[in-house]
């Protein structure tokens, strides 16, 4: 079911809602340059297991409004999350990848108790590795003149992540692209995302995130890709010092895009953790 959320500054965010009833909810937050559809498989599995599952396009992404003043900083994204969270009366788990994880961490560390009951960060820590973040930024800055075809966009993704097999059918990538009047395909996110200061993509905004991390008291899990160039040993060690209750789950063979690289393994780790700390309503 399609859902709409109004932010405190008047933008409309578009989301999907699966499941029903009074059971606990999971809010899925995508990474920078992605859309809510990156969580489609996890959403269906969550609903099948008795959770209410909600994902939404962050401002400037997918079908949601773009910020008129180009504000995509983590503080602004965390405020948007508050607006989405207010639509739910149940207990909530926040599951955020990269930018979405930074958003969730910022909100949990600065909101009163009860805002969230479980926090899951997907391949992001308060202080990510510089080499990986530089690679992400370079990819997002490239191809600003768009692509002639969806296949050409798929080639760019494969070049960024050569370890992931290129799918035979690349039509699904169309959810992340929009064809403009010039006939070319462009990533469907506001390019001002990368010029926001501080930016919502790592490594910006580290110190506020580190401060927020020290105030996180709820069950927390870090799911990292075994081949991640974003989350290194130093980043994990610091996160575990800041949030001592952190559990770490490594998905072997996955890079930074853990959910897309090994979706089944990611879901297995996620739902094992959720069943222990925020079990669904059954029966």
TAPE-V214820 format. One record per pair of residues at least 6 apart in sequence whose ideal C-beta (glycine too) atoms are under 7 Angstrom apart, sorted by the first residue. I is the first residue (numbers start at 0). J is the second residue. D is the distance in Angstrom with one decimal. If there is no record, write none. Layout:
I & J & D
I & J & D
This chain:
0 & 16 & 4.9
1 & 13 & 6.9
1 & 15 & 6.5
2 & 14 & 4.3
2 & 15 & 6.6
2 & 16 & 4.5
2 & 53 & 6.9
3 & 11 & 5.7
3 & 13 & 6.2
4 & 12 & 4.4
4 & 14 & 6.4
4 & 55 & 6.4
4 & 82 & 5.5
4 & 83 & 5.0
4 & 86 & 6.3
5 & 11 & 6.2
5 & 82 & 6.6
6 & 12 & 6.4
6 & 58 & 7.0
6 & 79 & 5.0
6 & 82 & 5.0
7 & 78 & 5.8
7 & 82 & 6.0
10 & 58 & 5.6
10 & 64 & 4.0
10 & 66 & 6.8
11 & 63 & 6.7
11 & 64 & 5.2
12 & 55 & 5.0
12 & 56 & 6.3
12 & 58 & 6.5
12 & 63 & 4.5
12 & 79 & 6.4
12 & 83 & 6.8
13 & 55 & 6.6
13 & 56 & 5.3
13 & 61 & 6.7
13 & 62 & 3.9
13 & 63 & 5.1
14 & 35 & 6.1
14 & 53 & 6.0
14 & 54 & 5.9
14 & 55 & 3.1
14 & 56 & 6.9
15 & 35 & 5.9
15 & 42 & 6.6
15 & 54 & 5.5
16 & 53 & 5.2
17 & 42 & 5.3
17 & 43 & 6.8
17 & 46 & 3.9
17 & 52 & 4.5
18 & 45 & 6.9
18 & 46 & 3.9
18 & 50 & 5.7
18 & 51 & 4.3
18 & 52 & 5.4
19 & 51 & 6.9
20 & 280 & 6.4
21 & 89 & 6.1
21 & 280 & 7.0
22 & 49 & 5.4
22 & 50 & 6.0
22 & 51 & 6.0
22 & 89 & 6.5
22 & 279 & 5.4
22 & 280 & 3.6
23 & 50 & 6.0
23 & 89 & 5.4
23 & 90 & 4.4
23 & 91 & 6.9
23 & 92 & 6.8
23 & 277 & 4.9
23 & 279 & 6.5
24 & 50 & 6.5
24 & 51 & 4.0
24 & 53 & 6.1
24 & 87 & 4.9
24 & 89 & 5.0
24 & 91 & 5.0
25 & 45 & 5.1
25 & 50 & 5.2
25 & 52 & 5.3
25 & 92 & 4.7
25 & 94 & 5.9
26 & 53 & 5.1
26 & 83 & 6.4
26 & 84 & 6.9
26 & 91 & 6.0
26 & 93 & 5.4
27 & 38 & 4.0
27 & 41 & 6.4
27 & 42 & 6.6
27 & 54 & 4.0
27 & 94 & 5.1
28 & 93 & 6.9
28 & 94 & 7.0
28 & 95 & 3.9
28 & 96 & 7.0
28 & 99 & 2.8
28 & 102 & 5.6
28 & 103 & 5.8
29 & 35 & 6.0
29 & 37 & 5.0
29 & 38 & 6.6
29 & 57 & 6.7
29 & 96 & 6.1
29 & 99 & 5.2
30 & 96 & 4.4
30 & 97 & 3.5
30 & 98 & 5.0
30 & 99 & 5.7
31 & 97 & 6.1
31 & 98 & 3.9
31 & 139 & 7.0
31 & 192 & 6.4
31 & 199 & 6.3
31 & 200 & 4.4
32 & 139 & 5.5
32 & 186 & 6.2
32 & 188 & 5.4
33 & 175 & 6.9
34 & 56 & 5.3
34 & 60 & 5.7
34 & 61 & 3.6
34 & 174 & 5.9
34 & 175 & 5.9
35 & 54 & 4.0
35 & 55 & 5.5
35 & 56 & 5.0
35 & 61 & 6.1
36 & 174 & 4.7
37 & 258 & 5.9
37 & 259 & 6.8
38 & 54 & 4.5
40 & 262 & 5.2
40 & 266 & 6.8
41 & 258 & 6.9
41 & 266 & 5.7
41 & 269 & 6.9
42 & 52 & 4.4
42 & 54 & 5.8
44 & 266 & 5.4
44 & 270 & 6.8
45 & 52 & 3.9
46 & 52 & 5.0
48 & 270 & 6.6
48 & 279 & 5.2
49 & 279 & 3.2
49 & 280 & 5.2
49 & 281 & 5.6
50 & 279 & 5.0
51 & 89 & 6.6
55 & 83 & 5.9
56 & 62 & 5.4
56 & 63 & 4.0
57 & 63 & 6.5
57 & 76 & 6.1
57 & 79 & 7.0
58 & 64 & 6.3
58 & 65 & 6.9
58 & 66 & 5.4
58 & 71 & 6.6
58 & 79 & 6.0
59 & 65 & 4.9
59 & 66 & 5.9
59 & 71 & 5.4
59 & 188 & 5.6
59 & 189 & 3.7
59 & 192 & 5.5
60 & 188 & 4.7
61 & 187 & 6.1
65 & 189 & 4.5
69 & 191 & 3.8
69 & 194 & 6.8
69 & 195 & 6.2
70 & 195 & 6.3
71 & 191 & 6.9
71 & 192 & 4.7
71 & 195 & 4.3
71 & 199 & 4.8
72 & 195 & 5.2
72 & 197 & 5.7
72 & 199 & 5.8
73 & 101 & 5.4
73 & 102 & 6.1
73 & 105 & 5.0
73 & 199 & 5.2
73 & 204 & 4.8
74 & 105 & 6.9
76 & 102 & 4.3
76 & 199 & 5.6
77 & 102 & 5.5
77 & 105 & 4.3
77 & 106 & 4.2
80 & 102 & 5.6
80 & 103 & 6.9
80 & 106 & 4.9
81 & 106 & 6.5
84 & 91 & 6.4
84 & 114 & 6.5
90 & 116 & 4.5
90 & 277 & 6.1
91 & 115 & 5.2
91 & 116 & 6.0
92 & 115 & 6.9
92 & 116 & 6.4
92 & 117 & 3.8
92 & 119 & 6.6
92 & 273 & 5.8
92 & 277 & 5.1
93 & 103 & 4.1
93 & 107 & 6.7
93 & 115 & 4.9
93 & 118 & 5.4
93 & 119 & 7.0
94 & 119 & 4.4
94 & 121 & 6.8
94 & 269 & 6.7
95 & 102 & 5.9
95 & 103 & 3.8
95 & 120 & 6.2
95 & 121 & 6.5
96 & 121 & 3.9
96 & 122 & 6.6
96 & 123 & 7.0
96 & 258 & 6.3
97 & 122 & 6.5
97 & 123 & 5.0
97 & 201 & 6.9
98 & 199 & 5.1
98 & 200 & 5.5
100 & 120 & 4.0
100 & 121 & 5.8
100 & 123 & 3.9
101 & 123 & 6.1
101 & 199 & 6.8
101 & 201 & 6.9
101 & 204 & 6.7
101 & 208 & 6.2
103 & 118 & 6.1
104 & 120 & 6.5
104 & 208 & 5.8
104 & 211 & 5.9
104 & 212 & 6.4
105 & 207 & 6.8
105 & 208 & 6.2
105 & 211 & 5.3
106 & 114 & 6.6
107 & 114 & 6.4
107 & 115 & 5.2
107 & 118 & 5.4
107 & 215 & 5.4
107 & 217 & 6.7
108 & 211 & 2.6
108 & 212 & 6.0
108 & 214 & 4.4
108 & 215 & 5.3
109 & 211 & 5.7
115 & 217 & 6.2
116 & 217 & 5.9
116 & 277 & 5.5
117 & 217 & 6.1
117 & 218 & 5.1
117 & 273 & 6.5
117 & 276 & 5.0
117 & 277 & 4.8
118 & 215 & 6.4
118 & 217 & 5.7
118 & 219 & 4.6
119 & 220 & 4.8
119 & 222 & 6.5
119 & 269 & 6.3
119 & 272 & 6.8
120 & 221 & 5.1
121 & 222 & 5.1
121 & 257 & 5.6
121 & 258 & 6.6
122 & 222 & 6.9
122 & 223 & 5.3
122 & 224 & 5.3
122 & 227 & 5.3
122 & 229 & 5.6
122 & 230 & 5.5
122 & 255 & 5.1
122 & 257 & 5.1
123 & 201 & 6.6
123 & 229 & 6.7
123 & 230 & 7.0
124 & 221 & 6.8
124 & 230 & 5.4
124 & 234 & 3.9
124 & 235 & 6.4
124 & 237 & 6.9
124 & 238 & 4.5
125 & 205 & 6.3
125 & 208 & 4.4
125 & 209 & 4.8
125 & 212 & 5.0
125 & 237 & 6.6
125 & 238 & 6.0
125 & 241 & 6.6
126 & 205 & 5.4
126 & 209 & 6.9
126 & 234 & 5.4
126 & 237 & 5.7
127 & 201 & 4.3
127 & 202 & 5.6
127 & 229 & 4.7
127 & 230 & 6.5
127 & 234 & 5.9
128 & 228 & 6.2
128 & 229 & 5.8
128 & 230 & 7.0
128 & 231 & 4.5
128 & 234 & 6.3
129 & 202 & 6.2
130 & 228 & 5.8
131 & 227 & 7.0
131 & 228 & 3.5
131 & 229 & 3.8
131 & 255 & 6.4
132 & 201 & 4.6
132 & 202 & 4.5
132 & 229 & 6.6
134 & 228 & 6.4
135 & 200 & 6.5
136 & 193 & 6.8
136 & 200 & 6.8
138 & 159 & 4.9
139 & 193 & 6.0
140 & 193 & 6.4
142 & 155 & 5.9
143 & 190 & 6.6
145 & 183 & 3.6
145 & 184 & 5.6
145 & 185 & 4.4
146 & 152 & 4.4
146 & 183 & 6.2
146 & 184 & 4.6
147 & 183 & 6.2
148 & 184 & 7.0
149 & 169 & 5.6
149 & 170 & 6.8
149 & 172 & 5.6
149 & 173 & 5.6
149 & 176 & 6.4
149 & 184 & 6.1
150 & 169 & 5.9
152 & 172 & 5.8
152 & 176 & 5.9
152 & 184 & 5.9
153 & 165 & 6.4
153 & 169 & 4.0
153 & 172 & 5.6
157 & 165 & 4.7
160 & 254 & 6.0
160 & 256 & 6.2
162 & 226 & 6.5
162 & 254 & 6.3
163 & 259 & 7.0
163 & 260 & 5.5
175 & 186 & 6.2
175 & 187 & 5.9
176 & 184 & 4.4
176 & 185 & 6.5
176 & 186 & 6.4
176 & 187 & 6.0
177 & 185 & 5.9
177 & 187 & 4.5
178 & 184 & 5.3
179 & 185 & 5.9
192 & 199 & 6.6
193 & 200 & 7.0
197 & 203 & 4.1
197 & 204 & 4.4
201 & 229 & 6.9
209 & 241 & 6.6
212 & 238 & 6.8
212 & 241 & 4.0
212 & 242 & 5.5
213 & 241 & 5.2
215 & 242 & 4.9
218 & 244 & 6.2
218 & 276 & 4.2
219 & 242 & 5.1
219 & 244 & 5.7
219 & 245 & 4.8
220 & 245 & 6.9
220 & 246 & 4.7
220 & 248 & 6.2
220 & 272 & 4.8
221 & 235 & 6.8
221 & 238 & 6.3
221 & 245 & 5.7
221 & 247 & 5.0
222 & 248 & 4.8
222 & 250 & 6.4
222 & 257 & 6.1
222 & 265 & 6.4
222 & 268 & 5.6
222 & 269 & 6.6
223 & 230 & 4.5
223 & 247 & 6.7
223 & 249 & 5.5
224 & 250 & 5.7
224 & 253 & 3.7
224 & 254 & 4.8
224 & 255 & 5.9
224 & 257 & 4.5
224 & 260 & 6.5
225 & 249 & 5.3
225 & 250 & 6.1
225 & 251 & 4.1
225 & 252 & 5.9
225 & 253 & 5.9
226 & 252 & 6.8
226 & 253 & 6.4
226 & 254 & 4.6
227 & 254 & 5.9
227 & 255 & 5.3
228 & 255 & 6.5
229 & 255 & 4.8
235 & 247 & 6.2
238 & 245 & 5.8
239 & 245 & 5.1
246 & 272 & 6.6
248 & 268 & 4.1
250 & 257 & 5.3
250 & 261 & 5.2
250 & 264 & 4.9
250 & 265 & 5.6
250 & 268 & 6.5
252 & 260 & 6.9
252 & 261 & 5.8
253 & 260 & 3.8
253 & 261 & 4.5
254 & 260 & 5.7
257 & 265 & 5.3
258 & 265 & 5.3
